[in-house]
Amino acid sequence: MTQYEKPFQPESFTNWFRVCVREAGLREDLASGAMGLSPHGLRKACSRRLAQAGCSPHQIKAITGHKKLDEIVRYTEAVDQMRLAHQAMNAIVEHGAGTKTVKPNNSV
C-alpha cells in the first residue's frame, strides 16, 4: 500500500522497492534488479524455492499471486526436471533395471 493507503501501481511499486534497496545500503547497481533484488526477482526466487520444497504449481500460484500457471511452470522447470530425474533414478534402484549385462561375442 502507498503512503496514501492505496494499492501501488506496478511501476510505482518497483520504484519504491528500488528506493528501499538503496536506503538499505545496497549498491546502486543492485537496485537495478541485478542478483534478484527486484520485486520480479524475489517473486521468481520464491517460486523456485517453493518448487524445491515440493509445492504444486497451484500452491505456488496461491502464494505468488500469478494469474497463469505457465509463468510458474517456466520458473520451476529446472527444479521439476531435477526432482523428476531423482525420482526416476530412485525408481530404478528400488525396482531394478530389469536388464542384464551381455558380453559381446568376440568370435566374429
C-alpha positions as CSV (number, residue, x, y, z in Angstrom):
1,M,0.0,0.0,0.0
2,T,1.2,3.5,-0.7
3,Q,1.6,6.2,1.9
4,Y,-2.0,7.2,0.9
5,E,-3.3,3.7,1.7
6,K,-3.9,2.9,-1.9
7,P,-2.6,-0.1,-3.8
8,F,0.6,0.5,-5.7
9,Q,0.6,0.6,-9.5
10,P,3.2,-1.9,-10.8
11,E,5.7,0.7,-11.9
12,S,5.3,2.7,-8.7
13,F,5.9,-0.4,-6.6
14,T,9.1,-1.2,-8.4
15,N,10.4,2.3,-8.0
16,W,9.5,2.2,-4.3
17,F,11.3,-1.1,-3.9
18,R,14.4,0.2,-5.6
19,V,14.4,3.2,-3.2
20,C,14.2,0.7,-0.3
21,V,17.1,-1.3,-1.7
22,R,19.2,1.9,-1.9
23,E,18.2,3.0,1.6
24,A,19.1,-0.4,2.9
25,G,22.7,0.5,1.9
26,L,23.0,-1.9,-1.0
27,R,25.0,-0.9,-4.1
28,E,23.3,1.2,-6.6
29,D,23.8,-1.3,-9.4
30,L,22.0,-3.9,-7.3
31,A,19.0,-1.6,-7.1
32,S,18.6,-2.0,-10.9
33,G,17.4,-5.6,-10.3
34,A,20.7,-7.5,-10.5
35,M,21.1,-10.5,-8.3
36,G,17.3,-10.8,-7.7
37,L,16.9,-7.5,-5.8
38,S,13.8,-6.6,-7.7
39,P,10.2,-7.5,-7.0
40,H,10.2,-9.7,-10.0
41,G,13.5,-11.4,-9.0
42,L,12.2,-12.1,-5.5
43,R,8.9,-13.5,-6.9
44,K,10.8,-15.8,-9.2
45,A,13.2,-16.9,-6.4
46,C,10.2,-17.6,-4.2
47,S,8.6,-19.7,-6.9
48,R,11.8,-21.8,-7.3
49,R,12.1,-22.3,-3.6
50,L,8.5,-23.4,-3.3
51,A,9.0,-25.8,-6.1
52,Q,12.2,-27.2,-4.4
53,A,10.1,-27.7,-1.3
54,G,7.7,-29.9,-3.4
55,C,4.8,-27.4,-3.7
56,S,2.5,-27.9,-6.7
57,P,2.1,-25.1,-9.3
58,H,-1.3,-24.3,-7.9
59,Q,0.1,-23.9,-4.4
60,I,2.9,-21.7,-5.8
61,K,0.3,-19.6,-7.7
62,A,-1.7,-19.1,-4.5
63,I,1.4,-17.7,-2.7
64,T,3.0,-15.6,-5.5
65,G,-0.3,-14.2,-7.0
66,H,0.5,-15.3,-10.5
67,K,-2.5,-15.3,-12.8
68,K,-1.4,-18.0,-15.1
69,L,0.2,-21.4,-14.4
70,D,2.5,-21.2,-17.5
71,E,4.5,-18.4,-15.7
72,I,5.1,-20.7,-12.8
73,V,6.0,-23.6,-15.0
74,R,8.6,-21.5,-16.7
75,Y,10.2,-20.5,-13.4
76,T,10.2,-24.0,-12.0
77,E,11.1,-26.2,-15.0
78,A,14.7,-26.8,-13.9
79,V,13.6,-27.7,-10.3
80,D,10.9,-30.0,-11.6
81,Q,13.3,-31.7,-14.1
82,M,15.8,-32.3,-11.3
83,R,13.2,-33.7,-8.9
84,L,11.7,-35.9,-11.6
85,A,15.2,-37.2,-12.6
86,H,15.9,-38.1,-9.0
87,Q,12.5,-39.9,-8.7
88,A,13.2,-41.8,-11.9
89,M,16.7,-42.9,-10.8
90,N,15.3,-43.9,-7.4
91,A,12.6,-46.0,-9.1
92,I,15.4,-47.9,-11.0
93,V,17.2,-48.5,-7.8
94,E,14.1,-49.7,-5.9
95,H,12.7,-51.9,-8.7
96,G,15.9,-52.9,-10.5
97,A,16.8,-52.1,-14.1
98,G,15.3,-55.3,-15.4
99,T,18.1,-55.9,-17.9
100,K,21.3,-57.9,-17.6
101,T,24.7,-57.1,-19.0
102,V,25.5,-59.1,-22.1
103,K,29.1,-59.9,-23.0
104,P,29.9,-59.2,-26.7
105,N,30.7,-62.1,-28.9
106,N,34.4,-61.9,-29.7
107,S,34.4,-64.8,-32.1
108,V,33.3,-62.7,-35.1
